[in-house]
Amino acid sequence: MKIIGLSGSIVGSKTRTVMDAVAKEIAEKYPEADFQLIDLKDYDLQFSDGRNYLDYSGDTAWVTRQVMEADVMIIGTPVFQASIPASLKNIFDLLPVGAFQDKTVSFFVTAGSSKHYLVADHQLKPTLSYMKAQIVQTFVYVEEKSFQQKKIVDDDVFIRLERLIEDTMDTYEANEIIRKKKEDSYGF
């Protein structure tokens, strides 16, 4: 099983800090998983211009191919101006409509306050649903007050992340059972 942890911003540190905690949890609890962290700030990505993702080159080609090959995605995004960042939206725009077909996708959101809690429900979930993702319905919302000196200082965040990862893995396994049952029913 290939898991991509996508840190969806090219600025700031909070989303990456939380993604590092996710990576640590997966390494400890699911060592058999092939986990790969992709932090968008580490790549020089082109803006989507409508081409097929296979027609891009360089970092853009590499990142989009990794996403397409994943079985599970855990997306981390900050909230900027009451919205997801353009860097994350660009990833979605680079991919085909059915990019997340048969993929389990979960996410967490980092934000300065509780005022933007619904960004995930109003922007992220509809986009992921449109792209055919099997979305883990719960997500983790982490506010500014949970960080201090680029570290998570709220133990509740770790508990919620642990549960998110558990729910993600359970959803993936359940979907695999359903997919296998459907394949077996075809009889060829």
C-alpha positions in Angstrom: 0.0 0.0 0.0 1.4 3.4 -1.1 0.5 6.3 1.1 1.2 9.9 0.1 1.3 12.6 2.8 0.8 15.8 0.8 1.7 19.0 2.6 -0.3 21.4 0.5 1.4 24.8 1.0 4.6 26.4 -0.2 4.8 28.8 2.8 4.6 28.5 6.6 5.6 25.6 8.9 2.4 24.5 10.8 1.1 22.1 8.1 4.5 20.5 7.7 4.8 20.2 11.5 1.5 18.3 11.6 2.5 16.2 8.6 5.7 15.2 10.3 3.6 14.0 13.3 1.4 12.0 10.8 4.6 10.5 9.2 5.9 9.4 12.6 2.6 7.8 13.6 2.4 5.9 10.3 6.0 4.7 10.7 5.2 3.4 14.2 1.8 1.9 13.7 2.0 0.8 10.0 5.6 0.0 9.2 4.6 -2.2 6.3 3.1 0.8 4.5 5.1 2.6 1.8 4.7 6.2 3.1 6.1 9.2 1.2 5.9 12.8 2.3 5.5 15.3 -0.5 5.9 18.9 0.8 5.0 21.3 -2.1 7.5 23.8 -0.9 10.3 21.4 -1.9 9.2 21.3 -5.6 9.0 23.7 -8.5 5.6 23.0 -9.9 4.1 24.5 -13.0 0.6 25.9 -13.0 -2.0 23.8 -14.6 -2.6 24.8 -18.2 -5.1 22.1 -19.1 -2.6 19.5 -20.4 -2.8 15.9 -19.4 -0.7 15.3 -16.3 1.5 12.9 -18.3 2.5 15.8 -20.6 4.3 17.8 -17.9 7.9 17.4 -17.0 10.3 17.9 -14.1 8.9 18.3 -10.6 5.3 18.6 -11.9 5.5 15.3 -13.6 7.1 13.6 -10.7 4.6 14.9 -8.1 1.5 14.2 -10.2 2.7 10.7 -11.0 3.3 9.9 -7.3 -0.2 11.1 -6.4 -1.7 9.0 -9.2 0.1 5.9 -8.0 -1.0 6.3 -4.4 -3.5 4.0 -2.7 -4.1 6.4 0.2 -3.6 10.1 0.5 -3.4 12.2 3.6 -3.6 15.9 2.7 -2.5 18.7 5.0 -3.6 22.2 4.2 -3.5 25.6 5.9 -6.4 28.1 5.5 -5.4 31.3 3.8 -8.0 34.1 3.2 -10.8 31.7 4.1 -9.7 29.2 1.4 -7.2 26.4 0.6 -3.9 27.7 -0.8 -3.5 28.0 -4.6 -0.6 25.5 -4.5 -2.9 22.7 -3.3 -5.7 23.7 -5.7 -3.1 23.6 -8.5 -2.4 19.9 -7.7 -6.1 19.2 -8.1 -6.1 21.1 -11.4 -3.1 19.2 -12.7 -4.8 15.9 -12.3 -7.7 14.3 -14.3 -11.2 14.3 -12.9 -11.1 10.7 -11.8 -7.6 11.0 -10.2 -8.8 9.8 -6.8 -11.0 6.9 -8.0 -10.4 4.0 -5.6 -8.1 6.1 -3.4 -8.8 6.7 0.3 -8.2 10.3 1.1 -8.2 12.0 4.5 -7.0 15.4 5.5 -6.2 17.8 8.3 -6.4 21.6 8.3 -4.2 24.2 10.1 -5.6 27.6 10.7 -5.1 30.7 12.8 -8.5 30.4 14.5 -11.7 28.4 14.7 -13.4 30.9 12.3 -12.5 28.9 9.1 -13.5 25.4 10.3 -16.0 25.0 7.4 -13.4 25.6 4.7 -12.8 21.8 4.7 -16.5 21.0 4.3 -17.2 23.7 1.7 -14.0 23.5 -0.5 -12.0 20.4 0.2 -14.6 17.7 0.5 -16.6 18.8 -2.7 -13.4 18.9 -4.7 -12.2 15.5 -3.5 -15.7 14.0 -4.0 -15.8 15.4 -7.6 -12.5 13.7 -8.2 -14.0 10.4 -7.0 -12.1 10.0 -3.7 -13.2 7.7 -1.0 -13.2 10.5 1.7 -12.7 9.7 5.4 -15.5 11.8 6.8 -13.8 13.1 9.9 -10.8 15.4 9.7 -8.5 17.1 12.1 -8.6 20.9 12.5 -5.5 22.4 14.3 -5.5 26.0 15.5 -2.7 28.4 16.0 -2.9 27.9 19.8 -1.9 24.3 19.4 1.6 25.3 18.3 4.6 26.9 20.0 8.0 27.4 18.5 7.1 25.2 15.5 6.1 22.3 17.7 2.7 20.9 18.6 2.0 21.6 22.2 -1.6 20.3 22.5 -1.7 16.5 23.3 -5.3 16.4 22.0 -3.9 17.1 18.4 -1.8 13.9 18.6 -4.8 11.9 19.8 -7.0 13.2 17.0 -4.3 12.6 14.4 -3.9 9.0 15.7 -7.6 8.5 15.2 -7.6 10.1 11.8 -4.9 7.7 10.7 -6.8 4.7 12.2 -9.9 5.8 10.4 -8.0 6.2 7.1 -6.5 2.8 7.3 -9.8 1.2 8.3 -11.6 3.0 5.4 -8.9 1.8 3.0 -9.2 -1.8 4.2 -13.0 -1.8 3.9 -12.8 -0.3 0.4 -10.3 -3.0 -0.6 -12.7 -5.8 0.6 -15.6 -4.2 -1.3 -13.5 -3.8 -4.4 -12.2 -7.4 -4.3 -15.8 -8.7 -3.7 -17.0 -6.8 -6.9 -14.0 -8.1 -8.9 -14.7 -11.6 -7.8 -18.4 -11.3 -8.8 -17.5 -10.8 -12.4 -16.1 -14.4 -12.7 -13.3 -13.8 -15.0 
